[in-house]
Amino acid sequence: MDKEQQQIVMDSFFERFEQLHDELSQFWLDHIFLHWDWWIAAILTILPWIFWIFYHNKKSTHRLLYAGLFSIVIGMGFDYLGTSFGLWHYTGKVFPSFPAWSPFHFCLLPVSIMFLIQTKPHIAIWKKGIFFGLLTAFIGEPIFVWAGYYVMTGWTSIYSMPIYAALYMFCDWITNREAFELLSEQKASK
């Protein structure tokens, strides 16, 4: 297949994707937007950040946000793979988007990781990672399955536990790096 034929095939994939997104958006407007599950998802999108604003360690704001950003990026990457392979999907979306459920990936996951990082920092990272993995996989996921937001079609919580634990440990590790030099110090050393 030459480059021009590849372009035609790729264009048809994206046309179908756009059509599917239009159908999802219409379904979302008709059956999800402003219904009870949308309101709960909207609250779960806003409340974690309000909590974090008031209760985070102000001296570590940037380090914590850096870890939170990494949890979002890594979580979204895994989520894209899982939904692409048909292992799970979401309902009750705040926004008509593929594939992520924004209350979890942009709010609950990063805020809970950032809060746990700053809580009892003397506890070993691996212990807190296992705690986070167990809590998220065996309490958080089943609650969202029960509520109908998260539908596992080829996945079980036992698979999630080590992923959540590793994600937490990576984000905690990031916050403890001293690899950043102030830009003003870089200029002074030149």
N, C-alpha and C positions, 0 to 999 in steps of 0.2 A: 504494500500500500504506500503510495507516495504521499508527500506532505499535503497536497491539496485535498486528497481523499480523507486523510486524517482530520483535516480542518472541518470538512463537511460532517463527518461522523461526530466530532467533538461539538460542533454547533448544534447538532440534533439532540445530543445529551443535555446541553444547557438549555435548549428550548423546552425540553420536557421537564427539566428541573424548575424552570421559571413557571411553567404551567402548573406543576405540582404545588409550588409555593403559593401561587394565586389561589388554588383550590383550598389549601390549608388556611390562608388568610381569610377567605370567605367563610369557611367552617368555623374558624376562631371567632369571627365577628358574630356569627349567628348563634353559636352554641357554647362559647366559653367566656368571651369578654363580658365582664360585669356580673357573671353568675357567682354563686357562693364559692366555688373552688378557685375562681380567678381572684376574688377578694382575699382569700387565705394566702394564695401565692403572692399577691401584691404586698400583703403585710409581712410575709416571710422574706420579701425582698428588701423592705425598708427597716424593719425592727433590728436585725443584727447590726447594721451600720450605726443606728442610733445608740444601741448598747455599746458598741465599740468606741464611739466618739467620747462617751462619758467615762468608760472604764478601762481604756488602754493606758499603758505606761507612756506618758507624754515624752519622756526622755528617749524612748526607743521607737518613736512614731515611724521614722523612715525605714529602719531595719524591719519593723513588723510589716509595714506596707510592702516592702520588697519581697518578703516571704509570702504575703498574701497574693501578690501579683503572680509569683511563681506557682502558687497552688492553683490559681485560676487557669494559667496557661497549660500546666501539666494536666489538670483535671479536664479541661476542654479537649485536649488532645486524646486522652483516654476515652472520653465520652464520645467523641467523633468516631473513633475506631469501633467502640461497642455498638453504637447505633448503626454504623455502616454494615457491620457484620450481623445485624439483626439480633443482638443479644439482649437489648432492652430498648424501650422508648418511653416517652413522657406524655402525660395529658395535663389539662389544667394550666396551660402556659400563660405567663404574664404577657408575652409577646409571641406572635406567630412566627417562630423561627425554627430552623433545623440546626442541629439536633438537640441542643442543650435545654435544660430546665434552669432558667436564670436564677431563681431563688436559691438553688443549691450551689451552682458553680460560681456565681458572682457575689454571693452573700453568705450563706450558711457555711460553706466550706472554708473560704479564706478567713472569715471572722472567727470561727471556732478554732482554726489552727493558730491564728495570731493570739487569741486569748489564752489558749493552752500553753503557747510558748512562753508567755510572760508570767503564767501562774506557776508557782513553785519551781523556779528555774534550777534549783539544786537537785531535783530528781533527774535521774539518768534519762537521756534522750530516748533510748530504746524502750524504757518502761513506759514513758509517755506516748511513744509511738504505738506500742501494743495496745495501751489503753484507748487511744484515739481510734485505732483500727477496729477494736472490738465494739466500742461505743457506736461508731458510724455504721459498721457493717451489720451488727446484730440488734441494734436498737433503732438507729436512724432510718436505715433502708427499709426494715419491716414496717415502720410507721408510715413511710411514704407509699409503700406497696398497699398497705391497708387503706390508706386515704385515697388511693387510686391515681396518685400523681406519677408513680414509677411502676412500669410494667416490665417484669423480667421474662424474657421469652427464651433465653438460652443461657442464663446466668444464675448463679446462686450467691448468697451473701458470703459464703465461705471463700469464694474467689476474691471478693472485695477486700476482705480483712487485711491481707499482707500488702495490698496496693495502698490502702489508706495509711497503714502503719509506715510504709516506706515514704509516702508523700509527706507525712508529718515529719519524719526524721530528716528528710532532705530540706524541708522548709526551716526546721529548727537549726540545722547545720548552717544554712545560708545566713541566718541572723547572727551567728557567732563568728563570721568572717571579719577579719580586719584588713581586707584587701583594698579598701578604698582610701585613697590619699586625697586630702583636700586640694581642690584646684589651686587655691592660693599658695599652698606649700609646693606644688609643682612649679609654679612660676618663680618662686623664691629660690628653688634649687638650680634653676637654669642660668 
